[in-house]
Amino acid sequence: PVNSVAYDQQGRLLASCSSDLSVKLWDCTNDYICLRTLFGHNHNVSH
């Protein structure tokens, strides 16, 4: 499940963090396409 989300100040990008230890960066201006998935955390990402 998704633990948290945050938008940039312009509302163009969204970052989501999940219990699968990943952070995803989304393009809010283009049908919420996932731009990048970041891995490497050792614990749940919450913010």
N, CA, C and O atoms as a GROMACS GRO file, in nm:
protein
  188
    1PRO      N    1   0.081  -0.121   0.000
    1PRO     CA    2   0.000   0.000   0.000
    1PRO      C    3   0.085   0.126   0.000
    1PRO      O    4   0.201   0.126   0.043
    2VAL      N    5   0.028   0.232  -0.048
    2VAL     CA    6   0.094   0.363  -0.048
    2VAL      C    7   0.085   0.422   0.092
    2VAL      O    8  -0.022   0.425   0.152
    3ASN      N    9   0.199   0.469   0.144
    3ASN     CA   10   0.203   0.527   0.279
    3ASN      C   11   0.182   0.677   0.279
    3ASN      O   12   0.125   0.732   0.373
    4SER      N   13   0.229   0.743   0.173
    4SER     CA   14   0.222   0.889   0.171
    4SER      C   15   0.241   0.939   0.029
    4SER      O   16   0.301   0.871  -0.055
    5VAL      N   17   0.189   1.059   0.002
    5VAL     CA   18   0.212   1.126  -0.126
    5VAL      C   19   0.244   1.272  -0.100
    5VAL      O   20   0.203   1.329   0.002
    6ALA      N   21   0.318   1.332  -0.192
    6ALA     CA   22   0.350   1.475  -0.182
    6ALA      C   23   0.363   1.532  -0.322
    6ALA      O   24   0.423   1.471  -0.411
    7TYR      N   25   0.305   1.651  -0.341
    7TYR     CA   26   0.314   1.722  -0.468
    7TYR      C   27   0.423   1.828  -0.460
    7TYR      O   28   0.454   1.877  -0.352
    8ASP      N   29   0.482   1.862  -0.575
    8ASP     CA   30   0.573   1.976  -0.578
    8ASP      C   31   0.489   2.104  -0.574
    8ASP      O   32   0.367   2.098  -0.589
    9GLN      N   33   0.552   2.218  -0.556
    9GLN     CA   34   0.480   2.344  -0.539
    9GLN      C   35   0.398   2.383  -0.661
    9GLN      O   36   0.295   2.450  -0.647
   10GLN      N   37   0.440   2.343  -0.779
   10GLN     CA   38   0.367   2.376  -0.901
   10GLN      C   39   0.258   2.273  -0.932
   10GLN      O   40   0.178   2.295  -1.023
   11GLY      N   41   0.254   2.162  -0.861
   11GLY     CA   42   0.155   2.059  -0.885
   11GLY      C   43   0.182   1.975  -1.008
   11GLY      O   44   0.091   1.910  -1.060
   12ARG      N   45   0.304   1.977  -1.055
   12ARG     CA   46   0.339   1.901  -1.176
   12ARG      C   47   0.390   1.761  -1.147
   12ARG      O   48   0.373   1.671  -1.228
   13LEU      N   49   0.452   1.743  -1.032
   13LEU     CA   50   0.510   1.614  -0.995
   13LEU      C   51   0.448   1.565  -0.865
   13LEU      O   52   0.411   1.643  -0.778
   14LEU      N   53   0.439   1.435  -0.855
   14LEU     CA   54   0.387   1.370  -0.735
   14LEU      C   55   0.486   1.262  -0.695
   14LEU      O   56   0.531   1.184  -0.779
   15ALA      N   57   0.520   1.257  -0.568
   15ALA     CA   58   0.604   1.150  -0.515
   15ALA      C   59   0.516   1.063  -0.426
   15ALA      O   60   0.443   1.114  -0.341
   16SER      N   61   0.524   0.932  -0.445
   16SER     CA   62   0.451   0.839  -0.358
   16SER      C   63   0.551   0.743  -0.296
   16SER      O   64   0.647   0.701  -0.360
   17CYS      N   65   0.526   0.709  -0.170
   17CYS     CA   66   0.613   0.612  -0.102
   17CYS      C   67   0.526   0.498  -0.051
   17CYS      O   68   0.413   0.517  -0.008
   18SER      N   69   0.584   0.378  -0.058
   18SER     CA   70   0.505   0.258  -0.034
   18SER      C   71   0.571   0.162   0.064
   18SER      O   72   0.690   0.174   0.096
   19SER      N   73   0.491   0.068   0.110
   19SER     CA   74   0.540  -0.035   0.201
   19SER      C   75   0.636  -0.132   0.132
   19SER      O   76   0.704  -0.210   0.199
   20ASP      N   77   0.641  -0.129  -0.002
   20ASP     CA   78   0.734  -0.217  -0.074
   20ASP      C   79   0.875  -0.158  -0.080
   20ASP      O   80   0.959  -0.206  -0.156
   21LEU      N   81   0.901  -0.054  -0.001
   21LEU     CA   82   1.031   0.011   0.014
   21LEU      C   83   1.070   0.093  -0.108
   21LEU      O   84   1.189   0.114  -0.133
   22SER      N   85   0.972   0.138  -0.185
   22SER     CA   86   1.001   0.217  -0.305
   22SER      C   87   0.941   0.357  -0.293
   22SER      O   88   0.848   0.381  -0.217
   23VAL      N   89   0.999   0.447  -0.372
   23VAL     CA   90   0.945   0.581  -0.391
   23VAL      C   91   0.926   0.597  -0.541
   23VAL      O   92   1.017   0.566  -0.619
   24LYS      N   93   0.809   0.645  -0.582
   24LYS     CA   94   0.782   0.665  -0.725
   24LYS      C   95   0.756   0.812  -0.751
   24LYS      O   96   0.691   0.880  -0.672
   25LEU      N   97   0.807   0.859  -0.863
   25LEU     CA   98   0.788   0.996  -0.907
   25LEU      C   99   0.696   0.995  -1.028
   25LEU      O  100   0.722   0.927  -1.127
   26TRP      N  101   0.586   1.071  -1.018
   26TRP     CA  102   0.480   1.071  -1.120
   26TRP      C  103   0.470   1.206  -1.187
   26TRP      O  104   0.491   1.310  -1.124
   27ASP      N  105   0.438   1.206  -1.317
   27ASP     CA  106   0.415   1.327  -1.394
   27ASP      C  107   0.265   1.357  -1.394
   27ASP      O  108   0.189   1.289  -1.462
   28CYS      N  109   0.223   1.457  -1.318
   28CYS     CA  110   0.081   1.492  -1.305
   28CYS      C  111   0.027   1.562  -1.429
   28CYS      O  112  -0.095   1.575  -1.444
   29THR      N  113   0.113   1.608  -1.516
   29THR     CA  114   0.069   1.680  -1.636
   29THR      C  115   0.050   1.587  -1.756
   29THR      O  116   0.006   1.631  -1.862
   30ASN      N  117   0.084   1.459  -1.739
   30ASN     CA  118   0.080   1.365  -1.851
   30ASN      C  119   0.018   1.233  -1.807
   30ASN      O  120   0.084   1.129  -1.811
   31ASP      N  121  -0.107   1.236  -1.766
   31ASP     CA  122  -0.182   1.116  -1.726
   31ASP      C  123  -0.114   1.036  -1.615
   31ASP      O  124  -0.127   0.913  -1.609
   32TYR      N  125  -0.043   1.104  -1.527
   32TYR     CA  126   0.022   1.041  -1.411
   32TYR      C  127   0.114   0.926  -1.452
   32TYR      O  128   0.109   0.818  -1.394
   33ILE      N  129   0.197   0.951  -1.552
   33ILE     CA  130   0.296   0.853  -1.595
   33ILE      C  131   0.406   0.845  -1.490
   33ILE      O  132   0.452   0.948  -1.440
   34CYS      N  133   0.446   0.724  -1.455
   34CYS     CA  134   0.556   0.704  -1.360
   34CYS      C  135   0.688   0.736  -1.430
   34CYS      O  136   0.726   0.669  -1.526
   35LEU      N  137   0.757   0.838  -1.380
   35LEU     CA  138   0.883   0.880  -1.440
   35LEU      C  139   1.001   0.799  -1.388
   35LEU      O  140   1.096   0.773  -1.462
   36ARG      N  141   0.994   0.759  -1.263
   36ARG     CA  142   1.108   0.690  -1.202
   36ARG      C  143   1.062   0.617  -1.078
   36ARG      O  144   0.975   0.665  -1.005
   37THR      N  145   1.120   0.500  -1.054
   37THR     CA  146   1.099   0.426  -0.930
   37THR      C  147   1.233   0.414  -0.860
   37THR      O  148   1.331   0.368  -0.918
   38LEU      N  149   1.236   0.456  -0.736
   38LEU     CA  150   1.358   0.453  -0.656
   38LEU      C  151   1.351   0.340  -0.555
   38LEU      O  152   1.253   0.326  -0.482
   39PHE      N  153   1.456   0.259  -0.551
   39PHE     CA  154   1.467   0.148  -0.457
   39PHE      C  155   1.593   0.168  -0.373
   39PHE      O  156   1.676   0.252  -0.404
   40GLY      N  157   1.606   0.091  -0.267
   40GLY     CA  158   1.727   0.095  -0.188
   40GLY      C  159   1.704   0.124  -0.041
   40GLY      O  160   1.799   0.122   0.038
   41HIS      N  161   1.580   0.150  -0.002
   41HIS     CA  162   1.552   0.174   0.139
   41HIS      C  163   1.549   0.041   0.214
   41HIS      O  164   1.513  -0.062   0.158
   42ASN      N  165   1.586   0.045   0.341
   42ASN     CA  166   1.587  -0.076   0.424
   42ASN      C  167   1.462  -0.090   0.509
   42ASN      O  168   1.438  -0.196   0.567
   43HIS      N  169   1.383   0.015   0.518
   43HIS     CA  170   1.262   0.016   0.600
   43HIS      C  171   1.149   0.081   0.519
   43HIS      O  172   1.174   0.142   0.415
   44ASN      N  173   1.027   0.069   0.568
   44ASN     CA  174   0.914   0.134   0.500
   44ASN      C  175   0.940   0.282   0.484
   44ASN      O  176   0.995   0.347   0.573
   45VAL      N  177   0.902   0.335   0.370
   45VAL     CA  178   0.916   0.478   0.343
   45VAL      C  179   0.783   0.543   0.377
   45VAL      O  180   0.678   0.498   0.332
   46SER      N  181   0.787   0.649   0.459
   46SER     CA  182   0.661   0.709   0.502
   46SER      C  183   0.650   0.857   0.469
   46SER      O  184   0.538   0.910   0.469
   47HIS      N  185   0.760   0.927   0.441
   47HIS     CA  186   0.754   1.068   0.401
   47HIS      C  187   0.891   1.117   0.363
   47HIS      O  188   0.907   1.234   0.326
   0.00000   0.00000   0.00000
